């Protein structure tokens, strides 16, 4: 069935605007808009009907009336008026209900919302009522269209073009800064603002500070006597120091810290620091001065926490950080023994730990948040230095994820080998520092 014949049969049964008719032939005619296709098809059908009229063919009147009412085509209406024919009022489009004419209004409304945000790229997403999509699917199946496109695609493209002209911003189909969600039928528009990611390294120079905000175990953040009505187990955290300044500068709604692993609350993070990414949700400002942000964080942290090397990042870096949790780390731990240990025993300890595999069942202190299983962790290097007859400093370079405190104590046999097991005496970690985290 040729294009005009199929279009005529379609219009005989359904009222269709230029866009919705042209959309059924969207893959024909490179570079054309669907509105142009629809107008061209209706014009050719009108010319065909006019030719039939001049040839005194009675069916021409039916076709002209179809084009004037179901097609709402002015040229067909004009011909009928010259013939003194009465014509019914043009019908509303069966598919879009006339909404394809609202593209500019929708774009203006979206541009007003976008004006509150800094961004480089955007993407338009379209929400359509299920009934509308069902109507279009049924129509395509009935007429066996194989060169059409969806209403969703057309709205997305046309609204996107209009927004781009108004804002002078580019559409990005992979990683837009903002997604504009449009429902042409309700005319509701919302924004999904993609997060801003800022990477860097942090040092934790004081013990007793957790990496992330730690809600009170009793009230779960509501506030109670145990937490002095703060809702938190600890008054400060690395995350809060970094997030507070980041939110102020970006005017975001919330911020989450992603780290390449985490140190214990009572451990310091020294050396070059731990890699992190702060994810700021729904930021209104993206083009911020990272040097100023770094200075603000460090000033407010008062030598408790320090950040450096801030740079803009993306979600992929967060994924890499999570994968890097098992990369090499270097720790320094002060170990107290239950008795005096000899030089030979310390040499034995070094030899047995260096280039060894540690089998570590999930420590009892983290069983509430980690699966109970045995993990193999490799120790690359171990150096022991005596401090007193029953105290040493152990520096160990190992695979990330090794629990160093349990390496010392043995955790009631859950970690093998352990320092306590090797020397046959009680061993207690008194101070722990992270010296290096390799990316």
C-alpha positions in Angstrom: 0.0 0.0 0.0 1.5 3.3 -1.0 2.0 6.3 1.4 -1.0 8.4 0.2 -3.4 5.4 0.2 -2.4 4.3 3.7 -2.6 7.9 5.0 -6.0 8.4 3.4 -7.4 5.2 5.1 -5.8 6.3 8.3 -7.5 9.7 8.2 -10.8 8.2 7.3 -10.8 6.5 10.7 -8.8 8.8 13.0 -8.4 12.5 13.4 -4.7 13.3 13.3 -2.7 16.5 13.4 0.2 17.1 11.1 2.8 15.9 13.6 0.9 12.7 14.4 0.3 11.8 10.8 3.8 12.6 9.7 5.2 10.6 12.7 3.8 7.4 11.2 6.2 7.9 8.2 9.1 9.3 10.3 11.8 7.2 8.6 10.9 8.4 5.2 12.4 11.7 4.0 15.8 12.4 5.7 16.0 15.7 7.6 12.3 16.4 7.6 10.2 17.2 10.7 7.1 15.2 11.3 5.0 18.3 11.0 6.4 18.9 7.5 5.7 15.3 6.5 2.2 15.5 7.7 1.5 18.8 6.0 3.0 17.4 2.7 0.9 14.2 2.8 -2.3 16.2 3.5 -1.4 18.7 0.8 -1.0 15.9 -1.8 -4.3 14.3 -0.7 -6.0 17.7 -1.0 -4.6 18.1 -4.5 -5.7 14.6 -5.4 -9.2 15.4 -4.1 -9.3 18.7 -6.0 -8.3 16.9 -9.2 -11.1 14.4 -8.6 -13.5 17.3 -8.1 -12.6 18.8 -11.4 -13.2 15.3 -12.9 -16.6 15.3 -11.3 -15.8 12.2 -9.2 -18.3 12.0 -6.4 -15.8 10.5 -3.9 -13.8 13.7 -3.9 -16.2 15.3 -1.5 -15.8 12.6 1.0 -12.0 12.9 0.9 -12.1 16.7 1.2 -14.4 16.5 4.2 -12.1 13.9 5.8 -9.1 16.2 5.3 -11.0 19.2 6.7 -12.4 17.5 9.8 -10.0 14.6 10.7 -7.1 16.3 9.1 -7.9 19.9 10.2 -6.3 20.9 6.9 -7.0 24.6 5.9 -6.5 24.0 2.2 -9.2 21.3 2.1 -11.6 23.5 4.1 -11.0 26.4 1.7 -11.9 24.3 -1.3 -15.1 23.1 0.3 -16.0 26.7 1.2 -15.6 27.8 -2.4 -18.0 25.0 -3.3 -20.5 26.2 -0.7 -20.3 22.9 1.2 -21.1 22.7 4.9 -18.2 21.2 6.9 -18.2 19.9 10.5 -15.8 21.5 13.0 -12.2 20.0 12.9 -11.8 17.2 15.4 -9.1 17.0 18.1 -6.1 14.8 17.3 -6.9 11.2 18.3 -3.3 10.6 19.4 -1.8 13.8 21.0 -5.0 15.6 21.7 -3.4 18.8 20.3 -0.5 18.7 22.7 2.2 18.8 20.0 1.3 22.5 19.6 2.5 23.1 23.2 6.2 22.5 22.6 7.3 26.1 22.9 5.2 26.7 26.1 6.7 23.6 27.7 10.2 24.7 26.7 9.6 28.1 28.2 8.4 26.6 31.5 11.4 24.3 31.6 13.8 27.1 30.9 12.4 29.1 33.8 13.0 26.1 36.2 16.5 25.6 34.8 17.5 29.2 35.3 18.0 28.5 39.1 20.8 26.0 38.3 24.3 26.1 36.9 24.8 23.3 34.3 26.4 22.6 31.0 24.3 19.9 29.5 20.7 18.6 29.9 18.5 15.8 28.6 14.7 15.8 28.2 12.7 12.8 29.4 9.0 12.4 28.5 6.3 10.9 30.6 3.1 9.9 28.8 -0.1 8.6 30.1 -0.4 4.8 29.5 -3.6 5.3 27.6 -1.9 7.5 25.1 0.9 5.1 24.4 -1.6 2.2 24.1 -3.6 4.2 21.5 -0.5 4.8 19.4 0.6 1.1 19.7 -2.9 -0.1 18.6 -3.0 2.3 15.6 0.5 1.2 14.4 -0.5 -2.5 14.7 -3.7 -2.0 12.9 -2.1 -0.3 9.9 1.1 -2.2 10.0 3.4 0.9 10.2 7.1 0.0 10.1 8.6 3.4 9.4 7.2 5.4 12.3 8.7 6.7 15.6 7.1 7.0 19.0 5.4 10.1 20.3 7.8 10.0 23.2 10.8 10.4 20.9 9.2 13.3 19.0 8.3 15.2 22.1 11.8 14.7 23.6 13.5 15.9 20.4 11.3 18.9 19.8 11.1 20.1 23.4 14.9 19.5 23.7 15.6 21.6 20.6 13.4 24.4 22.0 15.1 24.4 25.4 18.5 24.4 23.7 17.6 27.5 21.7 16.3 29.3 24.8 19.2 28.4 27.2 22.1 28.0 24.7 22.9 24.7 26.4 23.6 21.4 24.7 21.7 18.1 25.1 23.8 15.2 26.4 22.3 11.7 26.0 24.8 9.9 28.3 25.8 12.1 31.2 23.7 15.2 31.4 24.0 17.6 34.3 20.2 17.9 34.5 17.3 15.8 33.2 14.1 17.7 32.4 11.1 15.4 32.9 8.1 16.7 30.9 4.5 15.4 30.8 3.0 17.2 27.8 -0.6 16.1 28.8 -0.6 17.5 32.3 2.1 20.1 31.5 3.9 19.2 34.6 7.7 19.6 34.5 10.2 18.5 37.0 14.0 18.5 37.2 16.3 15.6 38.1 19.6 17.3 39.0 22.5 14.9 38.7 25.0 14.9 41.5 28.3 16.9 41.5 31.3 14.7 42.4 34.4 16.3 44.0 37.4 14.0 44.6 40.5 14.5 46.8 42.3 13.0 49.8 41.7 13.6 53.4 43.9 13.2 56.5 42.4 12.6 59.9 44.9 14.0 62.4 42.9 13.4 65.6 41.5 10.2 67.1 37.9 9.7 68.0 36.4 11.0 64.8 34.5 8.6 62.5 34.6 8.8 58.7 30.9 9.3 58.3 28.1 10.6 60.4 27.2 7.9 63.0 23.6 8.0 64.3 22.9 7.3 67.9 22.2 3.6 68.5 19.5 4.4 71.0 17.4 7.0 69.2 18.6 6.5 65.6 19.1 10.2 65.0 16.0 11.6 66.8 17.9 12.8 69.8 18.0 11.4 73.3 19.8 11.7 76.7 22.5 9.2 75.6 23.6 11.3 72.6 22.9 14.6 74.4 20.1 15.2 72.0 22.4 15.4 69.0 21.1 12.2 67.4 24.8 11.2 66.9 27.3 8.9 68.5 30.1 11.3 67.8 29.8 15.1 67.5 32.0 15.3 64.4 32.9 13.2 61.4 35.1 13.6 58.4 32.0 13.5 56.2 30.4 16.4 58.0 33.5 18.6 57.9 33.7 18.1 54.1 30.0 18.1 53.4 29.0 21.2 55.3 31.3 23.5 53.3 30.5 21.7 50.0 26.7 22.1 50.5 27.1 25.8 51.4 29.1 26.5 48.2 27.0 24.4 45.8 23.6 25.0 47.5 23.0 21.3 47.3 20.4 19.3 49.2 22.6 16.6 50.7 26.1 15.2 50.5 27.6 11.7 50.9 31.2 10.8 51.4 32.6 7.8 49.5 36.1 6.7 50.6 38.6 4.1 49.5 37.8 2.0 52.6 37.7 3.5 56.1 39.8 3.7 59.2 38.6 2.9 62.7 37.2 5.8 64.8 40.3 5.6 67.1 42.7 5.5 64.2 44.4 8.4 62.5 44.7 8.7 58.7 48.2 10.1 58.0 50.6 10.2 55.1 49.1 11.5 51.8 45.6 10.8 53.1 42.8 8.6 52.0 41.2 9.0 48.5 37.6 10.1 48.7 34.7 11.5 46.6 32.1 13.8 48.1 28.8 13.4 46.2 26.6 16.5 46.3 23.0 15.9 45.5 20.9 18.4 43.5 23.5 21.2 43.4 22.4 24.6 42.2 26.0 25.7 41.7 28.5 23.5 39.8 31.1 26.0 38.8 32.7 26.4 42.2 36.2 27.5 43.3 37.7 24.2 44.6 40.7 26.0 46.1 38.3 28.2 48.2 36.4 25.1 49.2 39.6 23.3 50.3 40.6 26.3 52.4 37.2 26.6 54.0 37.1 22.9 54.9 40.6 22.9 56.4 39.9 26.1 58.4 36.7 24.8 59.9 38.2 21.4 60.7 40.8 23.1 63.0 43.6 20.6 62.3 41.4 17.7 63.1 40.8 16.9 59.4 42.6 18.1 56.4 41.8 17.8 52.7 44.0 18.4 49.6 44.0 17.8 45.9 40.4 18.6 45.3 39.2 18.1 41.7 36.0 17.6 39.8 35.2 13.9 39.3 32.3 11.6 38.1 30.4 8.6 39.3 32.9 6.3 37.6 35.5 7.4 40.1 33.2 6.4 43.0 33.0 2.9 41.4 36.8 2.8 41.1 37.2 3.8 44.8 35.0 1.0 45.9 37.0 -1.5 43.9 40.2 0.0 45.3 39.2 -0.8 48.9 41.3 -3.9 48.6 44.4 -2.1 47.2 47.6 -1.9 49.3 47.5 0.0 52.6 50.3 0.6 55.2 49.5 0.7 58.9 51.4 1.5 62.0 50.2 -0.1 65.3 51.6 0.1 68.8 51.3 -3.4 70.4 51.4 -4.1 74.1 52.3 -7.7 75.2 51.3 -9.5 78.4 55.0 -10.2 79.1 58.5 -9.2 78.1 59.3 -10.4 74.6 62.8 -11.2 73.4 64.6 -10.0 70.3 64.5 -13.5 68.8 60.8 -13.6 69.2 60.4 -10.2 67.5 62.6 -11.4 64.6 60.4 -14.5 64.4 57.3 -12.3 64.3 58.7 -10.3 61.4 59.7 -13.4 59.4 56.3 -15.1 59.9 54.2 -12.1 59.0 56.2 -10.9 56.0 54.9 -12.2 52.7 52.2 -14.3 54.5 48.6 -15.0 53.9 46.2 -14.2 56.8 42.9 -16.1 57.1 40.5 -13.7 58.8 36.9 -14.6 59.7 34.8 -11.5 60.0 35.7 -9.8 63.3 33.2 -10.0 66.0 33.1 -6.2 66.3 31.8 -5.7 62.7 29.5 -8.8 62.5 26.5 -6.5 62.7 27.3 -4.9 59.3 29.4 -7.5 57.4 28.7 -11.0 56.3 30.3 -13.7 58.5 32.9 -15.4 56.3 36.6 -16.1 56.0 38.7 -13.7 53.9 42.3 -14.2 52.7 44.5 -11.1 53.0 48.1 -10.8 52.0 50.9 -9.1 54.0 53.6 -7.8 51.8 56.0 -6.4 54.4 56.2 -6.3 58.2 58.7 -4.3 60.3 58.9 -4.5 64.1 60.7 -2.0 66.3 61.0 -2.4 70.1 59.8 0.5 72.3 59.9 -1.1 75.7 60.5 -4.7 77.0 56.8 -5.4 76.4 55.8 -2.8 73.7 56.6 -2.6 70.0 55.8 -0.6 67.0 54.6 -2.7 64.0 54.6 -1.3 60.5 52.8 -3.5 58.1 52.1 -3.1 54.4 49.2 -5.3 53.4 46.2 -5.9 51.2 43.3 -3.6 51.9 40.6 -5.0 54.0 42.9 -6.6 56.6 41.7 -5.9 60.1 44.9 -5.0 61.8 43.6 -4.9 65.4 42.4 -8.5 64.9 45.8 -9.4 63.4 47.2 -8.3 66.7 44.7 -10.0 69.1 43.7 -13.0 67.1 40.0 -12.2 67.9 39.5 -15.4 69.8 41.0 -17.5 67.0 39.0 -16.0 64.2 42.3 -14.5 62.7 45.1 -16.9 61.8 48.0 -16.4 62.1 47.9 -13.5 64.6 50.6 -11.8 66.7 49.2 -13.2 69.9 49.2 -16.7 68.5 52.7 -16.5 67.0 54.3 -15.2 70.3 51.9 -17.2 72.6 51.0 -14.2 74.7 48.3 -11.7 75.0 48.8 -8.8 72.5 46.8 -5.6 72.6 46.8 -2.8 70.0 47.0 0.5 71.8 47.3 3.0 68.9 46.7 2.5 65.2 47.5 4.8 62.3 47.0 4.5 58.6 50.1 5.7 56.8 49.3 5.1 53.2 46.4 4.2 50.9 47.3 3.3 47.4 44.8 4.0 44.6 
